[in-house]
Amino acid sequence: MLINTVEVNAESELLAFIEEINKAQTLAWSVLLIKKECLKEISNNAFILAVKSKLLDATRAEVFFLDQLVCIAWLGMPAQIRRNLRELITTSLLRENVSENIDEIITYYDPQVMGNELSIAIKARLKNTSAQPIKAAAVETKPHRTLVLESSPKRIENFKRLQSKRTLREKLHILIVEDQAFTRKLLYDVLKNTYEVASAESVERGWQLYLETVPNIVFLDIELTDASGHLLAAKIKEIDPASFVIMVTANNSVEDVQVAKQNKVAGFIAKPFSKQKINEAIEKYKASKGAR
């Protein structure tokens, strides 16, 4: 797989590239920014050779060498390649005794979710403004521990009490389970003015909030930091057969669809999502439950 490298006018070329993929909105690009000052002093060719093995599953890849940053963009396999690149960089390519937090050094962006906001965020990074970038998940380099989603009899009893009152609510309650802060906020902002909304960044926290809030609808990401969203979907269906779970994912793979069907989820929303897709999912819930 050929990696296209950009070294001349890299900043303007990167911004033009971001605008191009935002306009297309059909290809699942991923973007990783790395602070150059934190990397070992190696040539650009040596850097490409180092990352090439981690990009073999991508269908296309672009690397931009800017003055202060290195940008890696790739098409396909967003979560797997992101984890592989992050692990490579943290274990082999960083300078010794780097004091900065790894999430300040390596920043992940999803152009399909961020849209035009990505150009703004990158321009802010290039200008060293105080704008905060969207951070990659802090535990990406750690292996997922095996989660056991259980709870105390008291919490289960409280859940069942709330469950019996769910249909009597004036407003629908919606739970968002998504590890990317920007996506989580985007969904929250779309829903907050009309519905009661809670959000979680992990499977474990999502399970806790499900028991506490007994939501009418769950928008659940598949690729979460502590475990697969499929685990939470299965556990929700086990305790609450009347649940309504919509999987939100950038990887609408055959395997994911099969597992989701086994968990009897209500549907899928593929990234990039839109307000219309979210509203369609909510209307589907209302139609299935006879809600207004």
Backbone as CSV, one residue per row, in Angstrom:
resi,resn,N_x,N_y,N_z,CA_x,CA_y,CA_z,C_x,C_y,C_z
1,MET,0.851,-1.184,0.000,0.000,0.000,0.000,0.893,1.244,0.000
2,LEU,0.662,2.126,-0.961,1.458,3.331,-1.127,0.999,4.403,-0.144
3,ILE,1.956,4.994,0.568,1.660,6.104,1.462,2.106,7.383,0.783
4,ASN,1.178,8.293,0.573,1.521,9.565,-0.037,2.063,10.498,1.041
5,THR,3.222,11.087,0.811,3.814,11.993,1.792,3.827,13.420,1.239
6,VAL,3.593,14.392,2.131,3.581,15.806,1.757,4.554,16.537,2.666
7,GLU,5.594,17.117,2.077,6.599,17.838,2.854,6.692,19.314,2.466
8,VAL,6.274,19.648,1.259,6.318,21.030,0.779,4.933,21.653,0.919
9,ASN,4.884,22.870,1.516,3.607,23.541,1.767,2.627,22.621,2.489
10,ALA,3.152,21.877,3.463,2.352,20.833,4.106,1.140,21.386,4.852
11,GLU,1.290,22.580,5.447,0.164,23.134,6.209,-1.018,23.445,5.308
12,SER,-0.780,24.146,4.211,-1.865,24.483,3.291,-2.413,23.233,2.604
13,GLU,-1.531,22.289,2.316,-1.972,21.037,1.688,-2.858,20.236,2.638
14,LEU,-2.517,20.236,3.924,-3.328,19.520,4.908,-4.724,20.143,5.021
15,LEU,-4.786,21.462,5.121,-6.088,22.122,5.241,-6.939,21.910,3.992
16,ALA,-6.292,21.918,2.830,-7.033,21.640,1.586,-7.546,20.202,1.572
17,PHE,-6.728,19.280,2.079,-7.116,17.881,2.154,-8.327,17.699,3.081
18,ILE,-8.295,18.369,4.245,-9.405,18.273,5.196,-10.695,18.805,4.571
19,GLU,-10.603,19.927,3.883,-11.785,20.492,3.231,-12.333,19.535,2.174
20,GLU,-11.431,18.879,1.469,-11.847,17.949,0.415,-12.614,16.765,0.993
21,ILE,-12.097,16.169,2.077,-12.781,14.993,2.626,-14.067,15.394,3.355
22,ASN,-14.124,16.626,3.869,-15.372,17.097,4.464,-16.463,17.254,3.413
23,LYS,-16.097,17.724,2.234,-17.067,17.900,1.156,-17.578,16.556,0.652
24,ALA,-16.685,15.578,0.590,-17.068,14.265,0.062,-18.067,13.563,0.986
25,GLN,-17.770,13.496,2.292,-18.647,12.916,3.315,-19.064,11.483,3.016
26,THR,-18.293,10.785,2.226,-18.653,9.405,1.901,-17.579,8.413,2.307
27,LEU,-16.386,8.887,2.631,-15.281,7.998,2.956,-14.881,8.173,4.421
28,ALA,-14.646,7.051,5.089,-14.376,7.074,6.532,-12.897,7.338,6.811
29,TRP,-12.467,8.591,6.613,-11.102,8.972,6.915,-10.919,9.138,8.423
30,SER,-9.698,8.907,8.883,-9.298,9.193,10.251,-8.049,10.058,10.198
31,VAL,-7.881,10.918,11.206,-6.767,11.856,11.227,-6.095,11.813,12.598
32,LEU,-4.771,11.639,12.597,-3.996,11.622,13.828,-2.934,12.717,13.749
33,LEU,-2.914,13.602,14.744,-1.894,14.646,14.816,-0.907,14.320,15.926
34,ILE,0.384,14.495,15.641,1.434,14.178,16.606,2.355,15.385,16.741
35,LYS,2.661,15.783,17.965,3.591,16.877,18.194,4.997,16.436,17.788
36,LYS,5.566,17.141,16.826,6.859,16.749,16.296,7.974,16.870,17.336
37,GLU,7.873,17.872,18.218,8.931,18.097,19.208,9.074,16.945,20.198
38,CYS,8.045,16.111,20.285,8.081,14.974,21.205,8.593,13.698,20.551
39,LEU,8.796,13.749,19.242,9.286,12.575,18.525,10.816,12.530,18.504
40,LYS,11.339,11.346,18.360,12.783,11.196,18.190,13.233,11.892,16.903
41,GLU,14.480,12.291,16.870,15.019,12.940,15.667,15.382,11.892,14.632
42,ILE,14.408,11.591,13.780,14.628,10.648,12.688,14.169,11.314,11.404
43,SER,14.636,10.810,10.292,14.257,11.391,9.003,12.795,11.077,8.700
44,ASN,12.246,11.842,7.772,10.869,11.580,7.353,10.723,10.190,6.743
45,ASN,11.726,9.778,5.993,11.682,8.440,5.395,11.669,7.355,6.468
46,ALA,12.479,7.560,7.510,12.524,6.588,8.607,11.173,6.543,9.334
47,PHE,10.543,7.691,9.471,9.223,7.737,10.122,8.199,6.952,9.290
48,ILE,8.226,7.163,7.974,7.292,6.449,7.090,7.511,4.942,7.179
49,LEU,8.762,4.530,7.174,9.065,3.099,7.288,8.540,2.529,8.601
50,ALA,8.616,3.322,9.664,8.164,2.854,10.980,6.648,2.676,11.025
51,VAL,5.901,3.616,10.429,4.441,3.554,10.535,3.797,2.710,9.441
52,LYS,4.553,2.397,8.406,3.963,1.703,7.253,3.314,0.380,7.648
53,SER,3.969,-0.372,8.535,3.429,-1.685,8.917,2.091,-1.560,9.647
54,LYS,1.844,-0.398,10.259,0.590,-0.190,10.988,-0.533,0.308,10.082
55,LEU,-0.188,0.623,8.850,-1.175,1.165,7.904,-1.520,0.186,6.787
56,LEU,-1.059,-1.054,6.924,-1.252,-2.022,5.842,-2.732,-2.326,5.588
57,ASP,-3.573,-2.223,6.639,-4.995,-2.519,6.471,-5.790,-1.331,5.933
58,ALA,-5.132,-0.183,5.793,-5.807,0.984,5.227,-5.854,0.868,3.709
59,THR,-6.873,1.472,3.117,-6.945,1.460,1.654,-6.171,2.628,1.050
60,ARG,-6.043,3.728,1.824,-5.225,4.871,1.416,-4.631,5.505,2.660
61,ALA,-3.495,6.167,2.492,-2.891,6.874,3.631,-2.141,8.095,3.132
62,GLU,-2.195,9.158,3.923,-1.494,10.406,3.625,-0.737,10.828,4.881
63,VAL,0.524,11.260,4.725,1.291,11.765,5.860,1.795,13.161,5.517
64,PHE,1.475,14.127,6.375,1.857,15.522,6.182,2.899,15.893,7.243
65,PHE,4.061,16.357,6.807,5.123,16.767,7.718,5.119,18.293,7.822
66,LEU,4.528,18.802,8.903,4.475,20.232,9.139,5.633,20.647,10.043
67,ASP,5.767,21.945,10.295,6.861,22.421,11.137,6.739,21.912,12.564
68,GLN,5.525,21.940,13.113,5.321,21.571,14.506,4.594,20.239,14.695
69,LEU,4.008,19.742,13.641,3.169,18.553,13.746,3.454,17.574,12.618
70,VAL,3.162,16.313,12.886,3.076,15.306,11.836,1.629,14.833,11.817
71,CYS,1.025,14.822,10.643,-0.362,14.379,10.508,-0.398,13.088,9.690
72,ILE,-1.062,12.069,10.242,-1.292,10.819,9.521,-2.787,10.696,9.271
73,ALA,-3.182,10.554,8.028,-4.592,10.359,7.672,-4.715,9.036,6.927
74,TRP,-5.745,8.281,7.250,-5.913,6.989,6.572,-7.387,6.698,6.363
75,LEU,-7.641,5.811,5.429,-8.992,5.450,5.031,-9.253,4.002,5.410
76,GLY,-10.252,3.785,6.275,-10.616,2.435,6.692,-9.994,2.020,8.011
77,MET,-10.647,1.102,8.715,-10.168,0.518,9.977,-9.769,1.587,10.993
78,PRO,-10.655,2.522,11.325,-10.256,3.645,12.173,-9.763,3.243,13.549
79,ALA,-10.495,2.396,14.266,-10.123,2.087,15.646,-8.865,1.228,15.719
80,GLN,-8.794,0.194,14.882,-7.652,-0.716,14.937,-6.353,-0.005,14.574
81,ILE,-6.370,0.745,13.479,-5.151,1.436,13.054,-4.775,2.524,14.044
82,ARG,-5.773,3.215,14.600,-5.489,4.234,15.611,-4.775,3.623,16.804
83,ARG,-5.267,2.477,17.291,-4.612,1.815,18.428,-3.197,1.389,18.076
84,ASN,-3.029,0.824,16.867,-1.709,0.337,16.458,-0.700,1.479,16.324
85,LEU,-1.138,2.580,15.724,-0.253,3.745,15.582,0.096,4.340,16.946
86,ARG,-0.880,4.447,17.788,-0.649,5.010,19.124,0.368,4.168,19.901
87,GLU,0.204,2.848,19.813,1.128,1.957,20.522,2.544,2.086,19.963
88,LEU,2.660,2.126,18.624,3.975,2.272,17.992,4.648,3.570,18.427
89,ILE,3.904,4.653,18.362,4.476,5.960,18.689,4.916,6.024,20.146
90,THR,4.063,5.543,21.047,4.374,5.635,22.478,5.517,4.719,22.890
91,THR,5.666,3.597,22.206,6.702,2.636,22.608,8.021,2.794,21.850
92,SER,7.971,3.374,20.626,9.184,3.362,19.802,9.621,4.717,19.253
93,LEU,8.716,5.661,19.110,9.056,6.879,18.381,9.143,8.133,19.240
94,LEU,8.759,8.062,20.504,8.841,9.243,21.355,10.241,9.406,21.941
95,ARG,10.608,10.659,22.198,11.860,10.938,22.901,11.800,10.352,24.312
96,GLU,12.950,10.132,24.882,12.992,9.687,26.273,12.635,10.839,27.206
97,ASN,12.015,10.494,28.311,11.679,11.459,29.367,10.762,12.581,28.892
98,VAL,9.855,12.269,27.986,8.851,13.248,27.583,7.883,13.432,28.745
99,SER,7.690,14.671,29.171,6.886,14.936,30.361,5.408,15.145,30.055
100,GLU,5.074,15.489,28.830,3.681,15.773,28.495,2.827,14.514,28.522
101,ASN,1.555,14.707,28.833,0.592,13.618,28.774,0.459,13.131,27.333
102,ILE,0.345,11.830,27.165,0.301,11.261,25.817,-0.880,11.791,25.005
103,ASP,-1.984,12.144,25.695,-3.150,12.663,24.977,-2.959,14.091,24.498
104,GLU,-1.920,14.770,25.009,-1.563,16.082,24.485,-0.593,15.957,23.314
105,ILE,0.070,14.813,23.230,1.049,14.584,22.168,0.374,14.006,20.921
106,ILE,-0.528,13.076,21.137,-1.206,12.385,20.036,-2.691,12.705,20.110
107,THR,-3.221,13.287,19.046,-4.622,13.695,19.033,-5.330,13.051,17.852
108,TYR,-6.466,12.418,18.139,-7.235,11.741,17.091,-8.466,12.568,16.724
109,TYR,-8.751,12.628,15.427,-9.934,13.325,14.931,-10.713,12.418,13.986
110,ASP,-12.027,12.532,14.047,-12.909,11.823,13.121,-13.573,12.863,12.219
111,PRO,-13.092,13.051,10.992,-13.647,14.088,10.110,-15.130,13.903,9.830
112,GLN,-15.598,12.647,9.790,-16.999,12.411,9.479,-17.905,12.934,10.588
113,VAL,-17.424,12.915,11.804,-18.202,13.419,12.929,-18.038,14.925,13.067
114,MET,-16.798,15.407,12.938,-16.519,16.813,13.204,-16.916,17.745,12.072
115,GLY,-16.885,17.252,10.840,-17.236,18.107,9.713,-16.317,19.314,9.626
116,ASN,-16.895,20.486,9.390,-16.095,21.699,9.228,-15.366,22.111,10.495
117,GLU,-15.818,21.589,11.647,-15.149,21.912,12.903,-13.711,21.388,12.917
118,LEU,-13.430,20.373,12.117,-12.073,19.832,12.101,-11.086,20.848,11.559
119,SER,-11.449,21.563,10.499,-10.557,22.593,9.955,-10.269,23.658,11.007
120,ILE,-11.295,24.029,11.749,-11.125,25.047,12.799,-10.188,24.538,13.881
121,ALA,-10.380,23.280,14.292,-9.559,22.704,15.357,-8.098,22.599,14.932
122,ILE,-7.868,22.181,13.695,-6.489,22.038,13.223,-5.830,23.402,13.066
123,LYS,-6.574,24.382,12.560,-6.015,25.728,12.462,-5.630,26.254,13.838
124,ALA,-6.453,25.936,14.836,-6.145,26.357,16.202,-4.865,25.697,16.698
125,ARG,-4.715,24.421,16.397,-3.486,23.717,16.786,-2.269,24.333,16.105
126,LEU,-2.392,24.656,14.822,-1.273,25.203,14.078,-0.864,26.581,14.592
127,LYS,-1.840,27.306,15.129,-1.562,28.645,15.637,-1.256,28.653,17.131
128,ASN,-1.259,27.457,17.731,-0.987,27.348,19.166,-1.933,28.201,19.999
129,THR,-3.225,28.208,19.612,-4.197,28.950,20.407,-4.591,28.114,21.607
130,SER,-5.447,28.681,22.426,-5.860,27.979,23.634,-6.984,26.996,23.381
131,ALA,-7.442,26.893,22.128,-8.515,25.954,21.842,-8.085,24.539,22.167
132,GLN,-8.959,23.781,22.778,-8.631,22.435,23.198,-8.991,21.441,22.105
133,PRO,-8.064,20.609,21.664,-8.373,19.602,20.660,-9.168,18.456,21.261
134,ILE,-9.806,17.694,20.388,-10.487,16.496,20.832,-9.445,15.422,21.091
135,LYS,-9.452,14.848,22.257,-8.388,13.932,22.647,-8.716,12.501,22.263
136,ALA,-7.681,11.757,21.976,-7.846,10.330,21.769,-8.108,9.674,23.112
137,ALA,-8.694,8.498,23.082,-9.014,7.811,24.326,-7.753,7.517,25.128
138,ALA,-7.789,7.800,26.411,-6.599,7.707,27.240,-6.133,6.294,27.464
139,VAL,-7.018,5.310,27.270,-6.631,3.944,27.585,-6.410,3.102,26.331
140,GLU,-6.227,3.739,25.202,-6.106,2.977,23.959,-4.931,2.013,23.976
141,THR,-3.859,2.349,24.660,-2.689,1.485,24.648,-2.784,0.373,25.671
142,LYS,-3.854,0.383,26.490,-4.003,-0.640,27.501,-4.939,-1.726,26.995
143,PRO,-4.662,-2.981,27.283,-5.585,-4.034,26.865,-6.900,-3.920,27.615
144,HIS,-7.989,-4.226,26.935,-9.283,-4.196,27.585,-9.321,-5.243,28.682
145,ARG,-9.766,-4.847,29.877,-9.974,-5.833,30.917,-11.323,-6.495,30.680
146,THR,-11.517,-7.663,31.230,-12.778,-8.356,31.079,-13.790,-7.752,32.036
147,LEU,-14.806,-7.142,31.494,-15.819,-6.505,32.321,-16.904,-7.501,32.697
148,VAL,-17.336,-7.433,33.929,-18.486,-8.190,34.391,-19.520,-7.171,34.837
149,LEU,-20.567,-7.035,34.077,-21.565,-6.004,34.340,-22.641,-6.548,35.274
150,GLU,-22.412,-6.384,36.539,-23.367,-6.810,37.552,-23.751,-5.610,38.402
151,SER,-24.704,-5.809,39.299,-25.083,-4.750,40.208,-25.716,-5.344,41.450
152,SER,-25.845,-4.513,42.460,-26.383,-4.966,43.738,-27.883,-5.209,43.632
153,PRO,-28.429,-6.086,44.470,-29.883,-6.316,44.472,-30.678,-5.027,44.684
154,LYS,-30.130,-4.105,45.487,-30.825,-2.848,45.751,-30.946,-2.018,44.478
155,ARG,-29.868,-1.963,43.688,-29.902,-1.181,42.447,-30.822,-1.843,41.420
156,ILE,-30.844,-3.160,41.378,-31.739,-3.862,40.463,-33.193,-3.619,40.858
157,GLU,-33.458,-3.626,42.157,-34.812,-3.348,42.639,-35.245,-1.934,42.266
158,ASN,-34.325,-0.973,42.422,-34.625,0.396,42.049,-34.852,0.525,40.548
159,PHE,-34.058,-0.211,39.766,-34.223,-0.219,38.310,-35.621,-0.703,37.931
160,LYS,-36.065,-1.772,38.541,-37.386,-2.327,38.214,-38.504,-1.364,38.608
161,ARG,-38.310,-0.645,39.702,-39.304,0.339,40.114,-39.412,1.457,39.074
162,LEU,-38.248,1.966,38.619,-38.243,3.014,37.597,-38.753,2.488,36.261
163,GLN,-38.440,1.243,35.971,-38.860,0.631,34.706,-40.379,0.633,34.577
164,SER,-41.067,0.402,35.674,-42.536,0.356,35.643,-43.153,1.722,35.375
165,LYS,-42.375,2.792,35.602,-42.873,4.157,35.406,-42.366,4.791,34.108
166,ARG,-41.601,4.038,33.329,-40.953,4.602,32.143,-41.959,5.168,31.141
167,THR,-43.051,4.482,30.928,-44.018,4.916,29.916,-44.834,6.126,30.369
168,LEU,-44.732,6.504,31.645,-45.519,7.618,32.170,-44.783,8.954,32.101
169,ARG,-43.564,8.962,31.618,-42.764,10.185,31.587,-43.334,11.203,30.593
170,GLU,-43.165,12.462,30.946,-43.559,13.521,30.019,-42.555,13.656,28.882
171,LYS,-41.279,13.465,29.194,-40.222,13.525,28.182,-39.533,12.164,28.062
172,LEU,-39.143,11.822,26.837,-38.340,10.622,26.647,-36.982,10.815,27.307
173,HIS,-36.452,9.743,27.908,-35.105,9.753,28.473,-34.171,9.033,27.503
174,ILE,-33.064,9.672,27.180,-32.121,9.127,26.197,-30.740,9.022,26.839
175,LEU,-30.085,7.899,26.610,-28.723,7.676,27.101,-27.769,7.591,25.918
176,ILE,-26.684,8.362,25.965,-25.627,8.332,24.951,-24.411,7.635,25.562
177,VAL,-23.910,6.599,24.904,-22.685,5.930,25.359,-21.676,6.028,24.218
178,GLU,-20.705,6.911,24.375,-19.750,7.256,23.309,-18.460,7.752,23.952
179,ASP,-17.305,7.215,23.526,-16.042,7.593,24.170,-15.416,8.849,23.574
180,GLN,-15.778,9.228,22.357,-15.215,10.440,21.776,-15.988,11.660,22.277
181,ALA,-15.266,12.548,22.941,-15.907,13.681,23.602,-16.700,14.542,22.623
182,PHE,-16.141,14.777,21.450,-16.826,15.638,20.479,-18.141,15.016,20.025
183,THR,-18.118,13.722,19.701,-19.324,13.034,19.253,-20.366,13.010,20.350
184,ARG,-19.918,12.752,21.562,-20.819,12.712,22.706,-21.527,14.054,22.890
185,LYS,-20.752,15.138,22.804,-21.322,16.473,22.963,-22.252,16.817,21.801
186,LEU,-21.856,16.393,20.596,-22.675,16.677,19.416,-24.059,16.043,19.556
187,LEU,-24.086,14.791,19.964,-25.360,14.108,20.175,-26.162,14.777,21.298
188,TYR,-25.456,15.098,22.365,-26.112,15.732,23.507,-26.772,17.053,23.091
189,ASP,-26.032,17.856,22.333,-26.553,19.159,21.921,-27.760,19.025,20.996
190,VAL,-27.779,17.973,20.177,-28.917,17.750,19.278,-30.182,17.412,20.077
191,LEU,-30.006,16.725,21.222,-31.144,16.151,21.934,-31.597,16.924,23.169
192,LYS,-30.698,17.706,23.753,-30.934,18.235,25.106,-32.147,19.141,25.233
193,ASN,-32.516,19.857,24.185,-33.616,20.812,24.287,-34.996,20.152,24.241
194,THR,-35.028,18.909,23.806,-36.310,18.219,23.651,-36.484,17.055,24.617
195,TYR,-35.364,16.425,25.005,-35.435,15.205,25.805,-34.575,15.313,27.061
196,GLU,-34.805,14.386,27.996,-33.893,14.234,29.127,-32.721,13.373,28.647
197,VAL,-31.510,13.886,28.789,-30.355,13.214,28.195,-29.272,12.974,29.245
198,ALA,-28.734,11.760,29.267,-27.557,11.425,30.072,-26.506,10.867,29.129
199,SER,-25.228,10.995,29.487,-24.167,10.496,28.609,-23.090,9.799,29.418
200,ALA,-22.453,8.824,28.779,-21.379,8.048,29.395,-20.280,7.847,28.374
201,GLU,-19.032,7.689,28.861,-17.879,7.538,27.981,-17.374,6.103,27.906
202,SER,-18.018,5.175,28.615,-17.524,3.793,28.658,-18.675,2.817,28.852
203,VAL,-18.388,1.544,28.596,-19.388,0.499,28.816,-19.791,0.450,30.291
204,GLU,-18.810,0.490,31.166,-19.085,0.370,32.591,-19.967,1.511,33.098
205,ARG,-19.625,2.753,32.704,-20.425,3.898,33.126,-21.798,3.873,32.445
206,GLY,-21.854,3.405,31.210,-23.123,3.296,30.515,-24.073,2.338,31.227
207,TRP,-23.522,1.239,31.709,-24.328,0.260,32.457,-24.865,0.875,33.742
208,GLN,-24.023,1.603,34.460,-24.450,2.262,35.690,-25.589,3.242,35.419
209,LEU,-25.417,4.050,34.366,-26.436,5.047,34.044,-27.725,4.404,33.524
210,TYR,-27.602,3.275,32.848,-28.816,2.596,32.382,-29.667,2.171,33.574
211,LEU,-29.014,1.614,34.594,-29.742,1.187,35.788,-30.331,2.376,36.542
212,GLU,-29.622,3.500,36.527,-30.058,4.668,37.289,-31.166,5.448,36.584
213,THR,-31.103,5.533,35.249,-32.031,6.397,34.514,-33.118,5.639,33.752
214,VAL,-32.912,4.347,33.504,-33.867,3.512,32.760,-34.333,4.259,31.505
215,PRO,-33.436,4.521,30.567,-33.776,5.356,29.409,-34.757,4.674,28.463
216,ASN,-35.456,5.494,27.707,-36.308,4.962,26.650,-35.476,4.519,25.453
217,ILE,-34.411,5.285,25.159,-33.584,5.036,23.977,-32.121,5.134,24.374
218,VAL,-31.296,4.235,23.806,-29.851,4.300,24.004,-29.168,4.427,22.647
219,PHE,-28.316,5.437,22.497,-27.432,5.528,21.339,-26.076,5.034,21.801
220,LEU,-25.654,3.886,21.281,-24.510,3.143,21.824,-23.431,2.930,20.771
221,ASP,-22.247,3.470,21.026,-21.110,3.246,20.138,-20.609,1.812,20.311
222,ILE,-20.065,1.231,19.257,-19.549,-0.134,19.335,-18.128,-0.152,19.893
223,GLU,-17.276,0.735,19.392,-15.857,0.702,19.757,-15.588,1.654,20.916
224,LEU,-15.742,1.145,22.129,-15.524,1.936,23.331,-14.189,1.565,23.964
225,THR,-13.728,2.379,24.896,-12.369,2.224,25.414,-12.199,1.031,26.340
226,ASP,-13.232,0.697,27.105,-13.058,-0.365,28.100,-13.580,-1.715,27.629
227,ALA,-14.447,-1.736,26.637,-14.996,-2.993,26.111,-15.848,-2.673,24.889
228,SER,-16.321,-3.712,24.229,-17.182,-3.523,23.064,-18.582,-3.102,23.510
229,GLY,-19.172,-2.201,22.727,-20.549,-1.818,22.991,-21.518,-2.993,22.885
230,HIS,-21.122,-4.041,22.144,-21.972,-5.225,22.039,-22.205,-5.861,23.418
231,LEU,-21.192,-5.802,24.273,-21.330,-6.354,25.623,-22.445,-5.648,26.379
232,LEU,-22.459,-4.315,26.285,-23.491,-3.548,26.980,-24.862,-3.793,26.359
233,ALA,-24.924,-3.870,25.033,-26.206,-4.120,24.367,-26.812,-5.447,24.817
234,ALA,-25.958,-6.471,24.925,-26.444,-7.787,25.351,-26.936,-7.757,26.791
235,LYS,-26.192,-7.050,27.649,-26.566,-6.993,29.064,-27.867,-6.209,29.243
236,ILE,-28.030,-5.130,28.485,-29.265,-4.355,28.555,-30.462,-5.207,28.140
237,LYS,-30.308,-5.951,27.051,-31.418,-6.780,26.573,-31.748,-7.885,27.580
238,GLU,-30.723,-8.358,28.274,-30.934,-9.408,29.271,-31.809,-8.916,30.426
239,ILE,-31.522,-7.719,30.912,-32.252,-7.203,32.065,-33.527,-6.468,31.659
240,ASP,-33.577,-6.015,30.398,-34.685,-5.169,29.950,-35.077,-5.544,28.519
241,PRO,-35.862,-6.594,28.351,-36.245,-7.039,27.001,-36.946,-5.976,26.170
242,ALA,-37.547,-4.973,26.842,-38.254,-3.911,26.111,-37.328,-2.760,25.734
243,SER,-36.033,-2.914,25.926,-35.075,-1.835,25.641,-35.060,-1.485,24.156
244,PHE,-34.592,-0.260,23.873,-34.504,0.231,22.490,-33.107,0.813,22.316
245,VAL,-32.220,0.008,21.724,-30.807,0.371,21.577,-30.475,0.587,20.109
246,ILE,-29.891,1.746,19.810,-29.414,2.053,18.463,-27.888,2.080,18.500
247,MET,-27.247,1.243,17.695,-25.792,1.213,17.628,-25.301,2.334,16.705
248,VAL,-24.319,3.093,17.178,-23.724,4.178,16.394,-22.271,3.794,16.120
249,THR,-21.897,3.691,14.849,-20.559,3.191,14.547,-20.041,3.705,13.219
250,ALA,-18.722,3.793,13.120,-18.086,4.125,11.844,-17.800,2.858,11.047
251,ASN,-17.877,1.694,11.698,-17.578,0.418,11.044,-18.836,-0.431,10.972
252,ASN,-19.633,-0.213,9.947,-20.873,-0.978,9.787,-20.553,-2.313,9.118
253,SER,-19.736,-3.126,9.804,-19.253,-4.375,9.218,-20.307,-5.467,9.321
254,VAL,-20.139,-6.505,8.505,-21.069,-7.636,8.522,-21.064,-8.296,9.892
255,GLU,-19.867,-8.437,10.465,-19.750,-9.066,11.785,-20.508,-8.262,12.845
256,ASP,-20.347,-6.934,12.817,-21.042,-6.090,13.782,-22.553,-6.200,13.622
257,VAL,-23.013,-6.233,12.396,-24.448,-6.349,12.146,-24.980,-7.675,12.685
258,GLN,-24.227,-8.753,12.465,-24.660,-10.062,12.947,-24.745,-10.103,14.469
259,VAL,-23.716,-9.569,15.138,-23.718,-9.552,16.602,-24.846,-8.682,17.123
260,ALA,-25.059,-7.542,16.483,-26.134,-6.642,16.899,-27.499,-7.313,16.759
261,LYS,-27.688,-8.070,15.691,-28.952,-8.782,15.500,-29.155,-9.813,16.593
262,GLN,-28.073,-10.491,16.983,-28.159,-11.463,18.068,-28.578,-10.783,19.368
263,ASN,-28.126,-9.550,19.553,-28.482,-8.788,20.752,-29.822,-8.083,20.629
264,LYS,-30.456,-8.237,19.463,-31.789,-7.696,19.210,-31.852,-6.176,19.398
265,VAL,-30.844,-5.485,18.869,-30.881,-4.023,18.935,-31.908,-3.506,17.935
266,ALA,-32.294,-2.259,18.139,-33.368,-1.696,17.319,-32.884,-1.167,15.976
267,GLY,-31.565,-0.933,15.841,-31.074,-0.432,14.571,-29.656,0.083,14.637
268,PHE,-29.173,0.592,13.500,-27.834,1.127,13.346,-27.908,2.563,12.847
269,ILE,-26.957,3.380,13.281,-26.702,4.660,12.634,-25.215,4.697,12.315
270,ALA,-24.877,4.769,11.034,-23.479,4.799,10.625,-22.964,6.233,10.621
271,LYS,-21.748,6.423,11.116,-21.107,7.731,11.023,-20.665,7.952,9.574
272,PRO,-20.757,9.163,9.048,-21.209,10.365,9.747,-22.722,10.386,9.910
273,PHE,-23.185,10.628,11.124,-24.610,10.710,11.352,-25.077,12.154,11.189
274,SER,-26.369,12.313,11.106,-26.953,13.651,10.979,-28.108,13.770,11.968
275,LYS,-28.552,14.979,12.170,-29.707,15.205,13.040,-30.914,14.455,12.504
276,GLN,-31.025,14.381,11.189,-32.156,13.671,10.584,-32.136,12.185,10.956
277,LYS,-30.939,11.562,10.920,-30.844,10.144,11.272,-31.213,9.902,12.725
278,ILE,-30.774,10.820,13.600,-31.098,10.690,15.019,-32.605,10.804,15.213
279,ASN,-33.210,11.793,14.576,-34.654,11.982,14.712,-35.441,10.810,14.126
280,GLU,-34.941,10.224,13.051,-35.609,9.060,12.460,-35.602,7.887,13.441
281,ALA,-34.471,7.714,14.158,-34.389,6.641,15.152,-35.376,6.873,16.290
282,ILE,-35.502,8.119,16.713,-36.438,8.453,17.790,-37.878,8.239,17.337
283,GLU,-38.187,8.641,16.103,-39.536,8.421,15.577,-39.835,6.931,15.450
284,LYS,-38.819,6.140,15.131,-38.991,4.690,15.073,-39.371,4.148,16.441
285,TYR,-38.716,4.685,17.473,-39.048,4.267,18.844,-40.502,4.631,19.158
286,LYS,-40.878,5.871,18.860,-42.237,6.319,19.162,-43.280,5.454,18.459
287,ALA,-42.995,5.106,17.212,-43.924,4.276,16.448,-44.042,2.880,17.064
288,SER,-42.908,2.330,17.519,-42.914,0.972,18.073,-43.584,0.909,19.433
289,LYS,-43.539,2.031,20.188,-44.105,2.044,21.542,-45.442,2.763,21.617
290,GLY,-45.867,3.320,20.499,-47.105,4.071,20.508,-46.991,5.362,21.289
291,ALA,-45.746,5.904,21.355,-45.514,7.139,22.108,-45.766,8.346,21.212
292,ARG,-45.926,9.512,21.855,-46.141,10.745,21.093,-44.821,11.471,20.894
